[in-house]
């Protein structure tokens, strides 16, 4: 590899790319080195959603090569969703999970007959206390369908957030690979002598 002189525009462009690549690498190690696996939906013994999120990110990488001129628009669209979806996921995570024995368990949204009877006798009980009262048996409190629905909601939001983050990063990298702005005819003309 031949390095350009340190004062040329090519050098500055190369330096900018190296800085961006190193920053993105550091960000990826920080974000994906544990962040997304730590907030994955609980009770996922197959680790389906982190794997699915990685698959979504990989597919987005393949598709991102075909964006062409729309890369900047797609990048900003992806950045907005990459910011909003984790916040939405956190909100839903808090709403659809409860703590039992220092681990998070997915709760449902519709009570079983037994769960509804208990809640009617204890109207101010929180999910954590309710789960404790039933010995951690989520299926005794909420219906299986509502538990599965909650699991699916968390998984889809999680995977979409991961996918949009990957899309934003890839679109941003595509933007940095574009050639520098060529001067137009007015910019290219020398100033008139005075």
C-alpha positions in Angstrom: 0.0 0.0 0.0 1.4 3.3 -1.0 0.7 6.2 1.4 0.2 9.7 0.1 2.1 12.7 1.3 0.9 13.9 4.7 -0.4 17.3 3.4 -2.5 16.1 0.4 -6.3 15.7 0.4 -5.8 12.0 -0.1 -3.9 11.8 3.2 -6.6 13.6 5.0 -9.3 11.3 3.5 -7.3 8.2 4.5 -6.8 9.6 8.0 -10.5 10.4 8.3 -11.4 6.8 7.2 -9.0 5.2 9.6 -10.4 7.3 12.5 -13.9 6.4 11.6 -13.2 2.7 11.2 -11.4 2.7 14.6 -14.3 4.6 16.2 -16.8 2.2 14.7 -14.8 -0.8 15.8 -14.6 0.5 19.3 -18.3 1.2 19.3 -19.1 -2.3 18.0 -17.0 -4.0 20.6 -18.7 -1.9 23.3 -22.2 -2.3 21.9 -22.2 -5.9 20.7 -19.6 -7.2 23.1 -22.3 -7.7 25.7 -24.9 -4.9 25.5 -27.4 -6.7 23.2 -26.9 -10.1 24.7 -27.4 -8.6 28.2 -30.8 -7.1 27.3 -32.1 -10.0 25.2 -35.6 -11.2 26.1 -35.4 -13.5 29.2 -36.6 -17.1 29.2 -35.1 -17.6 25.8 -33.3 -20.9 26.3 -32.5 -21.4 22.7 -31.1 -17.8 22.5 -33.3 -17.4 19.4 -33.6 -13.6 19.3 -29.9 -12.7 19.6 -29.2 -15.2 16.8 -32.2 -13.8 14.8 -31.0 -10.2 15.4 -27.5 -11.2 14.0 -29.2 -12.8 11.0 -31.2 -9.6 10.4 -28.0 -7.5 10.7 -26.2 -9.8 8.2 -29.1 -9.6 5.7 -29.2 -5.8 6.1 -25.4 -5.8 5.3 -26.0 -7.6 2.1 -28.9 -5.4 1.1 -27.1 -2.2 2.1 -24.6 -2.7 -0.8 -27.5 -2.0 -3.2 -28.7 1.3 -1.7 -26.8 3.6 -4.1 -27.9 7.3 -3.9 -30.5 6.8 -1.2 -27.8 5.8 1.4 -27.9 9.1 3.3 -31.7 9.1 3.6 -31.7 5.5 4.7 -28.9 6.2 7.2 -30.9 9.0 8.9 -34.0 6.9 8.9 -32.1 4.0 10.5 -30.4 6.3 13.0 -33.8 7.5 14.2 -35.1 4.0 14.6 -31.9 2.8 16.2 -32.4 5.5 18.8 -36.1 5.0 19.3 -36.4 1.2 19.3 -34.1 0.5 22.3 -36.1 3.0 24.4 -39.3 1.4 23.3 -37.8 -2.1 24.0 -36.8 -1.0 27.5 -40.3 0.3 28.2 -41.9 -3.0 27.0 -39.2 -5.0 28.8 -40.2 -3.3 32.1 -43.9 -3.8 31.4 -43.7 -7.4 30.2 -41.2 -8.9 32.7 -40.9 -9.4 36.5 -38.1 -10.3 38.8 -38.0 -13.6 40.6 -34.9 -15.0 42.4 -32.8 -12.2 40.9 -33.7 -13.1 37.3 -36.2 -11.6 34.9 -39.2 -13.7 33.7 -41.5 -12.9 30.9 -45.1 -12.2 32.1 -48.2 -12.4 30.1 -50.9 -9.7 29.6 -54.0 -11.8 30.4 -54.5 -13.6 33.7 -55.5 -17.2 34.1 -58.6 -17.8 36.3 -56.4 -18.5 39.3 -54.2 -15.4 38.6 -57.3 -13.1 38.2 -58.8 -14.4 41.4 -55.6 -13.7 43.3 -55.2 -10.2 41.9 -58.9 -9.4 42.7 -58.1 -10.2 46.4 -54.9 -8.2 46.3 -55.6 -5.3 43.9 -52.4 -3.3 44.6 -50.0 -6.2 44.2 -47.0 -5.7 41.8 -45.8 -8.2 39.2 -42.7 -9.1 41.3 -44.8 -9.8 44.4 -47.4 -11.7 42.4 -44.7 -13.9 40.8 -43.2 -14.5 44.3 -46.7 -15.4 45.7 -47.0 -18.1 42.9 -43.5 -19.5 43.5 -42.2 -18.1 40.2 -44.7 -20.2 38.1 -45.6 -17.7 35.4 -48.0 -20.2 33.7 -50.1 -20.2 36.8 -50.7 -16.5 36.7 -50.9 -15.6 33.0 -52.2 -17.5 30.0 -49.8 -19.3 27.8 -50.9 -17.4 24.7 -50.3 -14.0 26.4 -46.9 -15.1 27.6 -46.0 -16.2 24.1 -47.3 -12.9 22.7 -45.2 -11.0 25.2 -42.1 -13.0 24.3 -42.8 -12.3 20.6 -43.3 -8.6 21.1 -40.0 -8.3 23.1 -38.1 -10.4 20.5 -39.3 -8.5 17.5 -38.6 -5.1 19.0 -35.2 -6.4 20.1 -34.3 -7.8 16.7 -35.6 -4.7 14.9 -33.5 -2.4 17.1 -30.4 -4.5 16.5 -31.1 -4.5 12.7 -31.6 -0.7 12.5 -28.5 -0.1 14.5 -26.5 -2.3 12.0 -28.2 -0.6 9.1 -27.3 2.9 10.5 -23.7 1.8 11.0 -23.4 0.3 7.5 -25.1 3.2 5.8 -22.8 5.6 7.7 -19.8 3.6 6.5 -21.1 3.6 3.0 -21.3 7.4 3.2 -17.7 7.7 4.2 -16.6 5.6 1.2 -18.2 8.0 -1.2 -15.7 10.2 -3.1 -15.2 13.8 -1.9 -17.4 16.5 -3.2 -16.2 17.7 -6.6 -16.2 21.5 -6.9 -18.8 22.9 -9.3 -18.0 25.3 -12.1 -18.2 28.4 -9.9 -16.0 27.0 -7.2 -13.4 25.8 -9.8 -12.8 29.2 -11.3 -10.0 31.3 -9.9 -10.8 34.6 -8.2 -10.5 37.6 -10.6 -7.3 39.6 -10.1 -7.6 42.8 -8.2 
